Amino acid sequence: MKVDACSPDRSHCECSVAVVMEQKKAIDLARELEQVAIFWFDGKRFWILAAIVEADPVMLPRNS
């Protein structure tokens, strides 16, 4: 499914896709495609997960 991934103020958007797959496979695919991070939905919340960088997961929405 095609989706747009946008910043909260919509000043930056990227065309993206949504797929159903295991988290590890999704991160492996992101690394293969040289993506810095992915959005991940755990069934309740969205997260930003690092792919080619070292970073802690970020739960969305972020607190201001």
N, C-alpha and C positions, 0 to 999 in steps of 0.2 A: 504494500500500500504506500503510495506517495504521501509525504507529509512535509510541511515546512517547519524547521526548527528555528525559533526566533528568540531574541533577547526580550526581556519583559517589556521594554519600551518599543519593541519592533524596529529598532534602528539597524539591526543586523539580522538577516534571515538566510538560511541555507536550505536548498532543496535536499530532502532526505528520503529515506524509505523506512518503513516499519516491517519487521519480520518476526516470526515466532521461532526462537532457537534458544538453546542452552546458553547461559551467560558466558561460560568459558569459550564456547565456539564463537559467540558474538565478538568477544574481545580479541580472539585470534584472527578473525576476519578483519576487524578494525585495524589491527597491526599490519596485516597483509596489505591493506589498502592505505596504509600510512595515515590513519586517523589518530588524532591526539587523544580523543575520548569518544565515548558513546553515551547516549541516553538509555537508561534501563528502567523498565517498569516491573516492579516485583509483585504486582497484583493489587497493591494498595497505593504506592507512591512511585514517583519518578526519581531517578538518581542520575548523576553524571559520574561515569566510571572511567578511570584513566585507561588508556590503551598503550601508547608509546611513551608515556611519561610516568613518573612515580608521583602519585598523589592519592590522598584519602578520598573515598567516595563522598559526594556532595548530595545531600537530600534536597529535593525540590518541593515546594518553592523555598528559596533561601530566605532567611530572616533578614530584614533590612537593618 
